[in-house]
């Protein structure tokens, strides 16, 4: 086992170049707090306090701001890594770009990330200057119809995300969802009071969820669901980043925006069946619009959507155990709609019998570097 827990330093801040250099084990929450004190922030943050810079870069890293700023890996400028032969190397956008792209989103298959240079943005991410507008829906088909245009063309929104949940019994089911977009508004004192009241309730539920252990997964899932559906109308960038995306063991998919609705309608019933087999009553999905130059192989105009499916009893583990059933059907749906499956940064690193593709398309003329030695596992 290889642990990166001791590589947690913030090495350098270059305000002129608008970059911060951090070690791979640095938690993004700590990096953002460091930057906040100096008038900057990360373009893409994480709502999970356990997420590290190296882990987020290995998985791609989407957030509510991804419709403007892309994935976390779109904001990595350079990195240092160790090959599986033990050689320390450096690559970046302008230096060894093919190796750079192979490492980002590669889930640790092509080397160990040890240091990253990240883009930063000026401003105070804690200022309450975003106004939420939402569309609500009852039932999965209504949710897809109501969100399709917002996923494909989010207009001038600064941040966006949706949450849909469904539960109940075999004879009586319920489903409800909300998709929210956030736009800039002037600061108002009344808005500050409104935000203070709503934010107190919302963050309380989220903190309790974070304190829970895996033994009370359904309690945690319920609290994170409340936080995702009932977020405040007036919020800061930091507030929206804290909305639940990867709290539980989940299944993540990245799909071109034009196939978003078809994939969601095809996959949700499959995963709902996996939940029902384990007696888990509630399945939910988080929807994040994404515009990424890394995913588009240099074309930053093409839009994508990240879907993260979660339950209270470890959804990814349930799917991995059903390669002949739900898992195989999931792979077929992903192939049909050009979707890419990935594990969440907080999901277990145990080997899965399912085929999980790399986040980025790989160039056939530049084969991947040797994979990790057998039996070696990364711990961020």
C-alpha positions as CSV (number, residue, x, y, z in Angstrom):
1,X,0.0,0.0,0.0
2,X,1.3,3.5,-0.9
3,X,0.1,6.4,1.2
4,X,0.4,10.0,0.2
5,X,-0.9,11.4,3.4
6,X,2.4,13.1,4.4
7,X,2.5,15.0,1.0
8,X,0.2,17.8,2.1
9,X,2.2,21.0,1.9
10,X,1.2,24.1,0.0
11,X,4.5,24.8,-1.6
12,X,4.2,28.1,-3.4
13,X,1.8,30.9,-4.4
14,X,2.5,33.0,-7.5
15,X,0.0,35.8,-7.4
16,X,1.3,37.3,-10.7
17,X,0.9,34.0,-12.6
18,X,-2.2,33.2,-10.6
19,X,-1.1,29.7,-9.6
20,X,-0.6,27.7,-6.4
21,X,1.7,24.7,-6.2
22,X,0.6,22.0,-3.7
23,X,1.6,18.5,-2.9
24,X,-0.7,15.7,-4.0
25,X,-2.0,14.9,-0.5
26,X,-3.0,18.5,0.3
27,X,-6.7,18.6,1.0
28,X,-8.6,21.1,-1.2
29,X,-10.5,22.5,1.8
30,X,-7.2,23.6,3.3
31,X,-5.9,24.9,0.0
32,X,-9.0,27.0,-0.5
33,X,-8.8,28.4,3.1
34,X,-5.2,29.3,2.4
35,X,-6.1,31.1,-0.8
36,X,-9.1,32.8,0.7
37,X,-6.9,34.6,3.2
38,X,-4.9,36.0,0.3
39,X,-7.8,37.0,-1.9
40,X,-7.9,34.0,-4.3
41,X,-9.7,30.7,-4.7
42,X,-9.7,27.5,-6.7
43,X,-11.9,27.5,-9.8
44,X,-13.3,24.0,-8.9
45,X,-13.6,23.1,-5.3
46,X,-14.9,20.0,-3.6
47,X,-17.8,19.5,-1.1
48,X,-16.0,16.6,0.6
49,X,-13.4,17.6,3.2
50,X,-11.5,14.4,2.5
51,X,-10.7,15.2,-1.2
52,X,-7.0,15.8,-2.0
53,X,-5.5,17.6,-4.9
54,X,-3.9,14.3,-6.3
55,X,-7.1,12.3,-5.8
56,X,-9.3,15.0,-7.5
57,X,-6.8,15.2,-10.4
58,X,-6.8,11.4,-10.8
59,X,-10.6,11.3,-11.1
60,X,-11.2,14.4,-13.2
61,X,-13.0,16.5,-10.6
62,X,-16.4,18.1,-11.5
63,X,-18.3,20.6,-9.4
64,X,-21.1,23.1,-9.8
65,X,-18.7,25.6,-11.4
66,X,-17.7,23.1,-14.1
67,X,-20.1,24.6,-16.6
68,X,-17.7,27.6,-16.7
69,X,-14.4,26.4,-15.5
70,X,-14.3,22.8,-16.7
71,X,-13.2,19.9,-14.6
72,X,-10.5,20.2,-11.9
73,X,-8.0,18.8,-14.4
74,X,-8.7,21.7,-16.8
75,X,-7.2,23.9,-14.1
76,X,-4.0,21.9,-13.5
77,X,-1.1,23.7,-15.3
78,X,1.9,21.4,-14.4
79,X,2.5,18.4,-12.3
80,X,5.3,16.2,-11.0
81,X,4.9,12.5,-10.8
82,X,6.8,9.3,-10.1
83,X,6.8,6.5,-12.7
84,X,6.4,2.9,-11.7
85,X,10.1,2.6,-12.3
86,X,10.7,5.1,-9.5
87,X,11.7,8.1,-11.7
88,X,10.6,11.6,-10.7
89,X,9.4,13.5,-13.8
90,X,7.6,16.7,-14.7
91,X,5.0,17.5,-17.4
92,X,2.5,20.1,-18.2
93,X,0.3,21.8,-20.8
94,X,3.4,23.0,-22.8
95,X,5.8,20.2,-21.8
96,X,5.1,16.6,-22.5
97,X,1.4,17.4,-23.1
98,X,0.5,13.8,-24.1
99,X,1.9,12.4,-20.9
100,X,0.2,15.2,-19.0
101,X,-3.2,14.3,-20.4
102,X,-2.6,10.6,-19.8
103,X,-1.9,11.2,-16.1
104,X,-4.9,13.5,-15.5
105,X,-8.0,11.5,-15.0
106,X,-6.0,8.3,-15.2
107,X,-7.0,7.0,-11.7
108,X,-3.4,6.4,-10.8
109,X,-2.8,3.9,-13.5
110,X,0.2,5.7,-15.1
111,X,2.2,7.0,-12.2
112,X,2.0,8.6,-8.8
113,X,1.2,12.3,-8.7
114,X,3.3,14.1,-6.1
115,X,3.0,17.8,-6.8
116,X,0.6,20.0,-8.9
117,X,0.6,23.6,-10.1
118,X,-3.0,24.8,-10.1
119,X,-4.7,27.8,-11.7
120,X,-6.4,30.2,-9.2
121,X,-8.9,33.0,-9.5
122,X,-9.0,36.3,-7.6
123,X,-12.0,37.1,-5.4
124,X,-13.8,36.1,-2.2
125,X,-15.6,32.9,-2.7
126,X,-17.5,33.4,0.6
127,X,-19.4,36.6,-0.6
128,X,-23.1,35.8,-0.9
129,X,-23.5,37.1,-4.5
130,X,-25.2,34.3,-6.3
131,X,-29.0,34.0,-6.7
132,X,-30.6,30.6,-7.2
133,X,-33.3,29.9,-9.7
134,X,-34.7,26.4,-9.7
135,X,-37.0,24.0,-11.6
136,X,-38.7,21.2,-9.6
137,X,-40.1,18.0,-10.9
138,X,-42.0,14.9,-9.7
139,X,-40.9,11.8,-11.5
140,X,-37.8,11.0,-13.5
141,X,-39.3,11.8,-16.9
142,X,-40.5,15.2,-15.7
143,X,-37.0,15.9,-14.2
144,X,-35.3,15.0,-17.5
145,X,-37.7,17.2,-19.5
146,X,-37.3,20.1,-17.2
147,X,-33.5,20.0,-17.1
148,X,-32.5,19.0,-20.6
149,X,-32.2,22.6,-21.9
150,X,-30.4,23.7,-18.8
151,X,-27.8,21.0,-19.1
152,X,-27.2,21.6,-22.8
153,X,-27.3,25.4,-22.8
154,X,-26.9,26.9,-19.3
155,X,-26.7,30.5,-20.7
156,X,-25.1,33.0,-18.3
157,X,-25.2,30.9,-15.2
158,X,-22.1,30.9,-13.1
159,X,-22.9,27.6,-11.3
160,X,-25.4,24.8,-11.7
161,X,-26.4,21.4,-10.4
162,X,-29.4,19.1,-10.0
163,X,-30.5,16.4,-7.6
164,X,-33.2,13.8,-8.2
165,X,-34.2,11.1,-5.6
166,X,-36.6,8.3,-5.8
167,X,-37.7,5.8,-3.2
168,X,-40.6,3.8,-1.7
169,X,-41.8,0.2,-2.1
170,X,-42.5,-1.9,-5.1
171,X,-46.2,-0.9,-5.1
172,X,-45.9,2.7,-4.0
173,X,-43.0,4.9,-5.1
174,X,-42.2,8.6,-5.0
175,X,-39.7,10.7,-6.9
176,X,-38.8,14.4,-6.6
177,X,-35.9,16.5,-8.0
178,X,-34.7,20.0,-8.3
179,X,-32.2,21.6,-10.8
180,X,-30.7,24.9,-9.7
181,X,-28.7,27.5,-11.6
182,X,-26.8,30.4,-9.9
183,X,-26.3,33.9,-11.3
184,X,-24.5,36.9,-10.0
185,X,-26.6,39.5,-8.2
186,X,-25.6,42.7,-6.2
187,X,-25.1,42.4,-2.5
188,X,-28.1,43.4,-0.4
189,X,-28.5,43.6,3.4
190,X,-31.8,41.8,3.3
191,X,-30.2,39.0,1.2
192,X,-27.5,38.7,3.8
193,X,-30.0,38.1,6.6
194,X,-31.9,35.6,4.4
195,X,-28.7,33.7,3.6
196,X,-27.6,33.6,7.3
197,X,-30.9,31.9,8.3
198,X,-31.1,29.4,5.5
199,X,-27.4,28.6,5.5
200,X,-27.4,27.8,9.2
201,X,-30.0,25.1,8.7
202,X,-28.5,23.7,5.6
203,X,-24.9,23.5,6.9
204,X,-26.1,21.9,10.1
205,X,-27.5,18.9,8.2
206,X,-24.4,18.7,6.1
207,X,-22.1,18.7,9.1
208,X,-24.0,16.0,10.9
209,X,-23.8,13.9,7.7
210,X,-20.1,14.4,7.6
211,X,-19.7,13.2,11.2
212,X,-21.5,9.9,10.5
213,X,-19.7,6.6,9.9
214,X,-20.3,4.1,7.2
215,X,-22.3,2.1,9.7
216,X,-25.1,4.6,9.5
217,X,-24.9,5.1,5.8
218,X,-28.7,5.6,5.3
219,X,-28.8,8.3,7.9
220,X,-25.9,10.1,6.2
221,X,-27.5,9.6,2.8
222,X,-30.8,11.2,4.0
223,X,-29.0,14.2,5.5
224,X,-26.9,14.7,2.3
225,X,-30.1,14.5,0.3
226,X,-31.7,17.2,2.4
227,X,-28.7,19.4,1.8
228,X,-28.8,18.8,-1.9
229,X,-32.5,19.5,-2.4
230,X,-32.9,22.4,0.1
231,X,-29.9,24.6,-0.5
232,X,-30.3,28.4,0.0
233,X,-31.7,30.9,-2.5
234,X,-28.9,33.4,-1.9
235,X,-25.4,31.8,-1.6
236,X,-21.7,32.3,-2.1
237,X,-19.5,30.3,-4.5
238,X,-18.2,28.4,-1.5
239,X,-21.7,27.5,-0.3
240,X,-22.6,26.0,-3.6
241,X,-19.4,24.1,-3.8
242,X,-20.3,22.4,-0.5
243,X,-23.4,20.8,-1.9
244,X,-23.2,17.0,-1.7
245,X,-21.8,15.3,-4.8
246,X,-19.5,12.5,-3.6
247,X,-20.5,11.7,0.0
248,X,-21.2,8.0,-0.4
249,X,-19.9,5.1,-2.4
250,X,-21.3,6.1,-5.8
251,X,-21.3,5.3,-9.5
252,X,-20.1,8.2,-11.7
253,X,-20.7,8.7,-15.4
254,X,-19.6,11.4,-17.8
255,X,-21.7,11.7,-20.9
256,X,-22.0,14.2,-23.8
257,X,-24.8,16.7,-23.0
258,X,-26.8,15.7,-26.1
259,X,-27.1,12.1,-24.6
260,X,-27.8,13.2,-21.0
261,X,-31.5,12.6,-20.9
262,X,-31.3,9.2,-22.8
263,X,-28.6,7.9,-20.5
264,X,-30.3,9.0,-17.3
265,X,-33.6,7.4,-18.3
266,X,-31.7,4.1,-19.2
267,X,-29.4,3.9,-16.2
268,X,-31.6,5.0,-13.3
269,X,-33.9,2.0,-13.4
270,X,-30.9,-0.4,-13.5
271,X,-29.3,1.1,-10.4
272,X,-32.7,1.4,-8.7
273,X,-32.9,-2.4,-9.1
274,X,-29.5,-2.8,-7.6
275,X,-30.6,-0.7,-4.6
276,X,-33.9,-2.7,-4.2
277,X,-32.0,-6.0,-4.2
278,X,-30.1,-4.8,-1.1
279,X,-33.2,-3.4,0.6
280,X,-32.0,0.2,0.1
281,X,-35.2,2.3,-0.4
282,X,-33.7,5.5,-1.9
283,X,-31.5,6.2,-5.0
284,X,-30.4,9.6,-5.9
285,X,-28.5,11.2,-8.7
286,X,-26.5,14.5,-8.8
287,X,-26.4,16.2,-12.2
288,X,-23.5,18.6,-13.0
289,X,-23.2,20.4,-16.4
290,X,-19.6,20.4,-17.7
291,X,-17.7,22.3,-20.4
292,X,-14.2,20.9,-20.6
293,X,-11.3,21.4,-23.0
294,X,-9.6,18.3,-21.6
295,X,-12.7,16.1,-22.3
296,X,-13.1,17.7,-25.7
297,X,-9.4,17.2,-26.6
298,X,-8.9,20.9,-27.0
299,X,-12.4,21.8,-27.9
300,X,-13.8,23.7,-24.9
301,X,-17.1,24.5,-26.6
302,X,-18.5,21.0,-26.4
303,X,-20.7,20.3,-23.3
304,X,-20.9,17.3,-21.1
305,X,-22.7,16.2,-18.0
306,X,-21.5,14.3,-15.0
307,X,-24.0,12.0,-13.3
308,X,-23.2,10.7,-9.8
309,X,-25.6,8.0,-8.5
310,X,-25.6,7.3,-4.8
311,X,-27.4,5.2,-2.2
312,X,-27.0,4.7,1.5
313,X,-25.5,1.2,1.2
314,X,-22.6,1.4,-1.1
315,X,-23.9,1.5,-4.7
316,X,-20.6,1.0,-6.5
317,X,-20.0,-2.1,-4.5
318,X,-23.4,-3.5,-5.3
319,X,-22.9,-2.9,-9.0
320,X,-19.4,-4.4,-9.0
321,X,-20.8,-7.6,-7.5
322,X,-23.3,-8.0,-10.4
323,X,-21.2,-8.2,-13.5
324,X,-23.6,-10.6,-15.1
325,X,-26.7,-8.4,-14.4
326,X,-26.8,-4.7,-13.5
327,X,-23.1,-4.1,-14.1
328,X,-23.1,-5.6,-17.6
329,X,-26.3,-3.6,-18.6
330,X,-24.6,-0.5,-17.2
331,X,-21.6,-1.1,-19.5
332,X,-23.9,-1.6,-22.5
333,X,-25.7,1.7,-21.8
334,X,-22.4,3.6,-21.4
335,X,-21.2,2.3,-24.7
336,X,-24.5,3.2,-26.5
337,X,-24.5,6.8,-25.3
338,X,-20.7,7.4,-25.3
339,X,-20.5,7.7,-21.5
340,X,-17.4,7.2,-19.5
341,X,-17.6,5.6,-16.1
342,X,-15.3,6.6,-13.2
343,X,-15.0,6.0,-9.5
344,X,-15.6,8.8,-7.1
345,X,-12.5,10.0,-5.1
346,X,-14.1,8.8,-1.8
347,X,-15.1,5.4,-3.2
348,X,-13.1,2.2,-2.2
349,X,-10.0,1.5,-4.3
350,X,-10.6,-2.2,-4.4
351,X,-10.3,-3.8,-7.8
352,X,-13.6,-4.1,-9.7
353,X,-14.4,-6.8,-12.2
354,X,-16.2,-4.1,-14.3
355,X,-14.3,-2.4,-17.1
356,X,-13.7,1.2,-16.1
357,X,-12.4,3.3,-18.9
358,X,-10.0,6.2,-18.4
359,X,-11.6,9.6,-18.1
360,X,-9.8,11.0,-21.1
361,X,-9.6,9.4,-24.5
362,X,-6.1,8.0,-25.1
363,X,-4.1,8.4,-28.3
364,X,-3.5,5.0,-30.0
365,X,-0.1,6.1,-31.2
366,X,1.0,6.8,-27.7
367,X,0.2,3.7,-25.6
368,X,-0.2,4.1,-21.8
369,X,2.8,3.8,-19.5
370,X,3.0,0.6,-17.5
371,X,0.3,0.1,-15.0
372,X,0.9,0.0,-11.3
373,X,2.7,-3.2,-10.0
374,X,0.3,-5.9,-9.0
375,X,-0.9,-5.6,-5.4
376,X,0.1,-1.9,-5.0
377,X,-2.8,0.4,-4.1
378,X,-2.9,4.2,-3.8
379,X,-4.2,5.9,-0.8
380,X,-4.7,9.7,-1.1
